[in-house]
């Protein structure tokens, strides 16, 4: 909206052309998101549901009674600001709507007196993940030079064509796993949101400086995303609102994101990764999230469906194990997990883009 408005105003007021600068749009979107959430979120505390306490977690009593589901506020702010700052096409519009719906499913669970069942949430996750995967597949096809969907991988100089059904299947798995592992990581004040912030900054930088830059993409032998800068604006917009939320949630927290926030964040990461055309980028954005929450999901699934027991001496999510069994404080968990993720991100990005 603002991009097009700037183009219209330029004929009357020259400096309005700045509104068509993606760098300016990124800065405006990030700062607007941060300021609105930083100063506006407290006014919603009394209107939010309150945490019921989390079963099987170390910090259940500390969280119990705090306002939760704040994701309904800042994800909605993100959606609104995206409409204002991001040059839109129908695919981005549909994906923003699906992200908001993913948030809504989490919020309804946060607000419900009785927690929704695991299978109910899993089915909703699956439906939204399939829908988003189809939209991304259409976007990849429509923006491709030859009308085909392609993946690019480390160790290969050329892109690999992918059948639409296979792309949708892989994307659905990535999105579903990202949603649920991010949700499982939300147990220590600021942990999930801080790790996601690293993921968003990584994705936004790749969209703007690498994949969205024709010359750099050609030098690194990776596909050029023509509207990569638009994706960067959207990504940094979410980073801004997340920073605003983190201001309130820094230990000790005053408000919780709830499933409304964590599910939408995981969903966006999965979408961003698939738009890059390289599903392995999920390792750069979410390795610690996958290990922290994903191994617990694998452990439960193997035990429940195949009666196979693994990691019998390890508590999951892993942050609970480190707090309970190794006496790490919440701050130690946050800082150490953050440092690990940064180290992993730098290593994997280097491998993916330079070893080709």
Phi, psi and omega per residue, in radians:
X1 nan -0.933 -3.096
X2 -1.169 -0.597 3.112
X3 -1.053 -0.861 3.135
X4 -1.177 -0.655 3.122
X5 -1.114 -0.676 3.106
X6 -1.104 -0.678 3.099
X7 -1.101 -0.646 3.121
X8 -1.224 -0.727 -3.080
X9 -1.263 -0.426 -3.046
X10 -1.000 -0.574 -3.127
X11 -1.216 -0.304 3.123
X12 -1.866 -0.498 -3.051
X13 -2.531 1.818 -3.012
X14 -0.897 -0.820 -3.099
X15 -1.069 -0.248 3.116
X16 -1.118 -0.249 3.112
X17 -1.116 -0.328 3.091
X18 -1.062 -0.455 3.135
X19 -1.254 -0.136 3.048
X20 -1.815 0.162 3.029
X21 -1.566 2.150 -3.127
X22 -1.152 -0.547 3.085
X23 -1.090 -0.780 3.113
X24 -1.112 -0.756 -3.139
X25 -1.104 -0.679 3.100
X26 -1.070 -0.824 -3.127
X27 -1.110 -0.796 -3.124
X28 -1.105 -0.764 -3.122
X29 -1.132 -0.753 -3.123
X30 -1.139 -0.852 -3.100
X31 -1.200 -0.682 3.120
X32 -1.085 -0.772 3.128
X33 -1.063 -0.788 -3.125
X34 -1.107 -0.851 -3.058
X35 -1.149 -0.761 -3.108
X36 -1.100 -0.800 -3.116
X37 -1.283 -0.693 -3.136
X38 -1.005 -0.762 -3.062
X39 -1.734 -0.332 -3.083
X40 -1.676 -0.428 -3.054
X41 -1.053 -0.718 -3.116
X42 -0.999 -0.492 -3.127
X43 -1.205 -0.206 3.138
X44 -1.770 -0.034 -3.077
X45 -0.942 -0.807 -3.066
X46 -1.251 -0.304 -3.099
X47 -1.663 -0.146 -3.103
X48 -1.529 2.691 3.017
X49 -1.168 2.928 -3.123
X50 -2.023 2.520 -3.046
X51 -1.087 2.391 -3.129
X52 -1.554 -0.096 -3.021
X53 1.619 2.452 -3.021
X54 -1.817 2.187 -3.123
X55 -1.175 2.406 3.052
X56 1.219 0.211 3.122
X57 -1.905 2.641 -3.089
X58 -1.148 -0.648 -3.016
X59 -1.730 0.406 -3.053
X60 -1.036 -0.781 -3.087
X61 -1.203 -0.590 3.141
X62 -1.165 -0.583 -3.105
X63 -1.478 -0.453 -3.027
X64 -1.028 2.271 3.089
X65 1.645 -0.237 3.135
X66 -1.345 2.646 3.038
X67 -1.029 2.389 -3.139
X68 -2.340 3.057 -3.125
X69 1.302 0.377 -3.108
X70 -1.144 -0.238 3.068
X71 -0.996 -0.484 3.128
X72 -1.072 -0.517 -3.140
X73 -1.392 -1.009 -2.975
X74 -1.400 -0.378 2.995
X75 -1.243 -0.631 3.063
X76 -1.150 -0.678 3.063
X77 -1.083 -0.751 3.099
X78 -1.035 -0.791 -3.132
X79 -1.084 -0.752 -3.141
X80 -1.136 -0.800 -3.129
X81 -1.166 -0.569 3.100
X82 -1.103 -0.707 3.097
X83 -1.076 -0.617 -3.100
X84 -1.338 -0.774 -2.955
X85 -1.755 -0.410 -3.030
X86 -1.628 2.207 2.994
X87 -1.114 1.998 -2.921
X88 -1.741 2.634 2.853
X89 -2.206 3.085 -3.031
X90 -1.175 -0.523 -3.132
X91 -1.164 -0.779 3.125
X92 -1.128 -0.681 3.114
X93 -1.065 -0.775 3.134
X94 -1.132 -0.708 -3.128
X95 -1.182 -0.671 3.064
X96 -1.071 -0.723 3.114
X97 -1.097 -0.709 3.136
X98 -1.200 -0.654 3.062
X99 -1.076 -0.738 3.130
X100 -1.138 -0.681 3.094
X101 -1.144 -0.670 3.074
X102 -1.076 -0.725 3.059
X103 -1.048 -0.747 -3.078
X104 -1.100 -0.698 3.111
X105 -1.068 -0.691 3.106
X106 -1.188 -0.695 -3.129
X107 -1.150 -0.710 3.118
X108 -1.083 -0.600 3.054
X109 -1.207 -0.750 3.106
X110 -1.031 -0.680 -3.058
X111 -1.468 -0.273 -3.101
X112 -1.250 2.465 3.114
X113 -1.167 -0.603 3.075
X114 -1.973 2.246 -3.103
X115 -1.028 2.431 3.083
X116 -1.127 2.600 3.131
X117 -1.205 2.725 -3.128
X118 -1.055 -0.720 -3.065
X119 -1.230 -0.611 3.106
X120 -1.102 -0.810 3.125
X121 -1.165 -0.644 -3.136
X122 -1.114 -0.687 3.136
X123 -1.177 -0.740 3.099
X124 -1.086 -0.741 3.088
X125 -1.025 -0.753 -3.103
X126 -1.115 -0.792 -3.116
X127 -1.077 -0.824 -3.128
X128 -1.190 -0.615 3.126
X129 -1.178 -0.711 3.098
X130 -1.129 -0.781 -3.141
X131 -1.050 -0.794 3.129
X132 -1.138 -0.667 -3.134
X133 -1.117 -0.678 3.099
X134 -1.130 -0.747 3.133
X135 -1.109 -0.762 3.131
X136 -1.108 -0.709 3.117
X137 -1.057 -0.750 3.108
X138 -1.143 -0.687 3.095
X139 -1.089 -0.803 -3.135
X140 -1.087 -0.684 -3.138
X141 -1.217 -0.750 -3.091
X142 -1.218 -0.487 -3.105
X143 -1.682 -0.076 3.117
X144 -1.332 2.544 -3.141
X145 -1.135 -0.585 -3.099
X146 -1.974 0.174 3.081
X147 1.343 0.271 3.117
X148 -2.005 2.685 3.085
X149 -1.574 2.318 -3.103
X150 -2.333 2.558 2.953
X151 -1.833 2.628 2.947
X152 -2.174 2.514 -2.998
X153 -2.281 2.755 2.975
X154 -1.143 2.664 3.128
X155 1.331 -0.063 3.106
X156 -2.153 2.309 -3.105
X157 -1.446 -0.346 -3.066
X158 -2.034 2.644 3.107
X159 -1.285 2.726 -3.102
X160 -2.020 2.128 3.091
X161 -1.074 2.485 -3.124
X162 -2.250 2.320 3.079
X163 -1.116 2.455 -3.117
X164 -0.929 -0.732 -3.122
X165 -1.123 -0.628 3.129
X166 -1.236 -0.704 3.087
X167 -1.040 -0.813 -3.137
X168 -1.074 -0.706 -3.137
X169 -1.129 -0.838 -3.141
X170 -1.124 -0.757 -3.138
X171 -1.084 -0.721 3.140
X172 -1.063 -0.749 3.113
X173 -1.107 -0.813 -3.135
X174 -1.037 -0.808 -3.109
X175 -1.145 -0.801 -3.110
X176 -1.086 -0.772 -3.140
X177 -1.163 -0.722 -3.131
X178 -1.100 -0.722 3.115
X179 -1.057 -0.869 -3.008
X180 -1.329 -0.604 3.098
X181 -1.255 -0.649 3.076
X182 -1.124 -0.689 3.101
X183 -1.103 -0.717 -3.137
X184 -1.192 -0.454 -3.106
X185 -1.379 -0.225 -3.120
X186 -1.396 1.469 -3.125
X187 -2.557 -0.267 3.067
X188 -2.075 2.347 -3.059
X189 -0.879 2.054 3.057
X190 1.473 -0.139 -3.041
X191 -1.182 -0.995 -3.092
X192 -1.061 -0.797 -3.091
X193 -1.181 -0.603 3.111
X194 -1.203 -0.755 3.108
X195 -1.133 -0.679 3.096
X196 -1.168 -0.619 3.112
X197 -1.060 -0.720 3.063
X198 -1.060 -0.739 3.126
X199 -1.087 -0.740 -3.119
X200 -1.178 -0.730 3.108
X201 -1.121 -0.667 3.096
X202 -1.110 -0.873 -3.137
X203 -1.106 -0.796 -3.135
X204 -1.054 -0.712 3.124
X205 -1.156 -0.724 3.114
X206 -1.121 -0.752 3.126
X207 -1.077 -0.745 -3.016
X208 -1.470 -0.842 -2.993
X209 -1.577 -0.403 -3.042
X210 -2.029 -1.249 -3.037
X211 -1.198 -0.528 3.141
X212 -1.530 -0.060 -3.134
X213 -1.844 2.008 -3.002
X214 -1.017 -0.801 -3.064
X215 -1.239 -0.751 -3.133
X216 -1.173 -0.717 3.111
X217 -1.068 -0.728 3.126
X218 -1.139 -0.707 3.134
X219 -1.101 -0.682 -3.111
X220 -1.537 0.022 3.107
X221 1.091 0.673 3.092
X222 -2.080 2.690 -3.135
X223 -1.102 2.494 3.092
X224 -1.571 2.192 3.060
X225 -1.611 1.950 -3.005
X226 -1.026 -0.659 3.121
X227 -1.905 0.606 3.100
X228 -1.002 -0.615 3.133
X229 -1.114 -0.581 3.094
X230 -1.133 -0.724 3.082
X231 -1.134 -0.583 3.103
X232 -1.143 -0.716 3.099
X233 -1.032 -0.797 -3.132
X234 -1.119 -0.726 -3.100
X235 -1.166 -0.784 3.129
X236 -1.243 -0.429 3.034
X237 -1.106 -0.790 3.094
X238 -1.153 -0.641 3.085
X239 -1.058 -0.666 -3.141
X240 -1.129 -0.837 -3.140
X241 -1.167 -0.551 3.110
X242 -1.187 -0.659 3.047
X243 -1.077 -0.709 3.105
X244 -1.079 -0.695 3.093
X245 -1.171 -0.733 -3.122
X246 -1.064 -0.497 3.101
X247 -1.014 -0.669 -3.131
X248 -1.484 -0.478 -2.985
X249 -1.678 -0.030 3.092
X250 -1.033 2.446 -3.016
X251 -0.990 2.327 -0.139
X252 -1.390 2.433 -3.024
X253 -1.272 2.709 3.048
X254 -1.915 -0.381 -3.110
X255 -2.614 2.613 -3.096
X256 -1.951 2.603 3.112
X257 -1.270 -0.547 -3.109
X258 1.177 -3.079 3.081
X259 -1.096 -0.462 3.131
X260 -1.027 -0.668 -3.141
X261 -1.509 -0.852 -3.023
X262 -1.133 -0.684 -3.113
X263 -1.199 -0.710 3.112
X264 -1.157 -0.678 3.132
X265 -1.128 -0.823 3.111
X266 -1.076 -0.662 3.124
X267 -1.098 -0.772 -3.129
X268 -1.143 -0.727 3.126
X269 -1.024 -0.804 3.130
X270 -1.054 -0.742 3.117
X271 -1.090 -0.820 -3.131
X272 -1.052 -0.739 3.133
X273 -1.082 -0.787 -3.109
X274 -1.201 -0.563 3.107
X275 -1.147 -0.537 3.110
X276 -1.126 -0.403 -3.117
X277 1.530 0.073 3.118
X278 -2.312 1.764 -3.094
X279 -1.109 -0.326 3.139
X280 -1.245 -0.213 3.095
X281 -1.142 -0.332 3.068
X282 -1.039 -0.473 3.097
X283 -1.235 -0.575 3.108
X284 -1.288 -0.574 -3.074
X285 -1.565 -0.535 -2.875
X286 -2.410 0.424 -3.102
X287 -1.020 -0.836 -3.121
X288 -1.166 -0.670 3.091
X289 -1.071 -0.758 3.131
X290 -1.109 -0.785 -3.133
X291 -1.182 -0.770 -3.083
X292 -1.125 -0.827 -3.084
X293 -1.821 -0.564 -3.041
X294 -1.208 -0.690 -3.139
X295 -1.112 -0.558 3.066
X296 -1.141 -0.685 3.088
X297 -1.116 -0.725 3.107
X298 -1.111 -0.754 3.140
X299 -1.041 -0.815 -3.133
X300 -1.162 -0.749 -3.116
X301 -1.099 -0.783 3.137
X302 -1.113 -0.691 -3.137
X303 -1.205 -0.737 -3.045
X304 -1.308 -0.736 -3.002
X305 -1.748 -0.497 -3.102
X306 -2.064 -0.045 3.135
X307 1.000 0.652 3.083
X308 -1.900 2.241 -3.109
X309 -1.809 2.214 3.061
X310 -2.306 2.749 3.135
X311 0.870 0.818 -3.049
X312 -1.136 -0.410 -3.122
X313 -1.749 0.098 -3.093
X314 -1.960 2.287 3.093
X315 -1.541 2.397 3.086
X316 -2.160 2.591 -0.045
X317 -0.981 2.678 -3.010
X318 -1.077 -0.482 3.129
X319 -1.116 -0.528 3.066
X320 -1.207 -0.637 3.102
X321 -1.116 -0.753 -3.116
X322 -1.180 -0.577 3.127
X323 -1.342 -0.753 -3.068
X324 -1.365 -0.776 -3.001
X325 -1.678 -0.361 -3.124
X326 -2.127 0.118 3.040
X327 1.008 0.598 3.041
X328 -1.317 2.446 3.045
X329 -1.382 2.860 3.074
X330 -0.965 -0.655 3.127
X331 -1.172 -0.691 3.092
X332 -1.108 -0.747 3.107
X333 -1.030 -0.841 -3.098
X334 -1.077 -0.900 -3.061
X335 -1.163 -0.762 -3.078
X336 -1.243 -0.723 3.078
X337 -1.115 -0.664 3.123
X338 -1.111 -0.789 -3.137
X339 -1.108 -0.709 3.110
X340 -1.066 -0.784 -3.120
X341 -1.112 -0.713 3.124
X342 -1.102 -0.765 3.114
X343 -1.079 -0.764 3.135
X344 -1.149 -0.744 -3.131
X345 -1.036 -0.839 -3.122
X346 -1.087 -0.729 -3.119
X347 -1.149 -0.814 -3.062
X348 -1.245 -0.677 3.083
X349 -1.068 -0.720 3.109
X350 -1.082 -0.756 -3.141
X351 -1.157 -0.812 -3.063
X352 -1.099 -0.706 -3.015
X353 -1.659 -0.366 -3.064
X354 -1.854 -0.452 3.131
X355 -1.696 1.525 -3.073
X356 -2.418 nan nan
